[in-house]
Amino acid sequence: MTAKTLDTLVSESVSGRAVLVRSDLNVPLDGSTITDDGRVRASIPVIKKLAEAGAKVIVMAHLGRPKGEADHKYSLKPAADRLRELSGINVALADDVTGESAQALAAELADGDVLILENVRFDARETSKDAAERESLAAEFKALTGENGAYVDDAFGAVHRKHASVFDIAAILPSYQGDLVATEVSVLKKLTEDTERPYVVVLGGSKVSDKLAVIDNLIGKADKLLVGGGMAFTFLKSQGHAVGSSLLEEDQLETVQGYLDRAAAEGTEIVLPTDIVVASKFGADAESEVRAAADLEGGAFGSTGLGLDIGPDTTAAFAKEIADAKTVFWNGPMGVFEIEAFAGGTKGVAQALADSAAFSVVGGGDSAAAVRALGFDESNFGHISTGGGASLEYLEGKELPGLTALEGK
């Protein structure tokens, strides 16, 4: 069964109807300041489309990981303010999830107005493993819509969660796939079905354990896996190289060696760094030098050296692999890009993707933040995902509850 689209809902006429929209407003904050508003911007088109069609839009979203109770530092107020500023729409923010404030503001909505409920994770039922608890919250969400309500899921970044605002609500309201979710699914299908080759996957970030399942599923499917970031040191250590004080997951060495052996047998080349930017410590004022990956402890910092970026030779090699590819997926920075001295690898990969004629996907989370933080024009990339963990789980071949709910499974 195929999910119904937002255009189907709009064609049925939404004027005067209350529509619950699950959006992704999970933005990074420094205090109350948004450091990357990409997810807010990505959420606006669907909210605006419904508002302009005359719907009373009620937005559900989360931010961070509050422990099932109200916590001011996780309030959606910064995201609501930014959405109001960017969209020009009349946007109100409830003081609670489904309580008195939410009920009163929902009842007062005029056609074309937008109400954002406070962080849905302030209610412990949102993430409960008890289906009955989640269903009771979903019923309260539905009650906010009154008669003839509808539900639109436009938060791809949450579709891998069996949560009340993602999964359970879809069972009790007419449900539709938002444009952002539809685009993400279409893009990810290009990475998993009839993918144009050569297919190159660039993986970075701190922990290899976060990427084990996706590596496992891509071996034999991708032509090359380029490994950078902190996760590269577990691969280098598995090959017998000393890695100093660099990030290392000792408990994954055997698994990683198994992947290297399997990849060689199944026609996927795992390309590891040949040089590393090694620092005296973690910090903007750290001394650093470039060392061969096979001799990280041979320099000025010895066994205390900390690898914080791929080196220039590796960056150039990765860029060449990207230039030769027809399809590229990138997830995870190559180093600590927030510090200028250790941003070279991430900048180099981003530039290679921007210059490439390949179908390119930047896989959400830190990679998307890096692209924006480093000043790249987003239009130079095939697609910048808002998915993060959901994108990885899709590439792992997992069933995503939010998608199956929309399909009526």
Secondary structure, 3 states (H helix, E strand, C coil): CCCCEHHHHHHCCCCCCEEEEECCCCCCEECCEECCCHHHHHHHHHHHHHHHCCCEEEEECCCCCCCCCCCHHHCCHHHHHHHHHHHCCCEEECCCCCCHHHHHHHHHCCCCCEEECCCHHHCHHHHCCCHHHHHHHHHHHHHCCCCCCEEEECCHHHCCCCCHHHHHHHHCCCEEECHHHHHHHHHHHHHHCCCCCCEEEEECCCCHHHHHHHHHHHCCCCCEEEECCCCHHHHHHHCCCCCCCCCCCHHHHHHHHHHHHHHHHHCCEEECCCEEEEECCCCCCCCEEEEEHHHHHHCCCHHHCEEEEECHHHHHHHHHHHHCCCEEEEECCCCCCCCHHHCHHHHHHHHHHHHCCCEEEECCHHHHHHHHHCCCCHHHCCEECCCCHHHHHHHCCCCCHHHHHHCCC
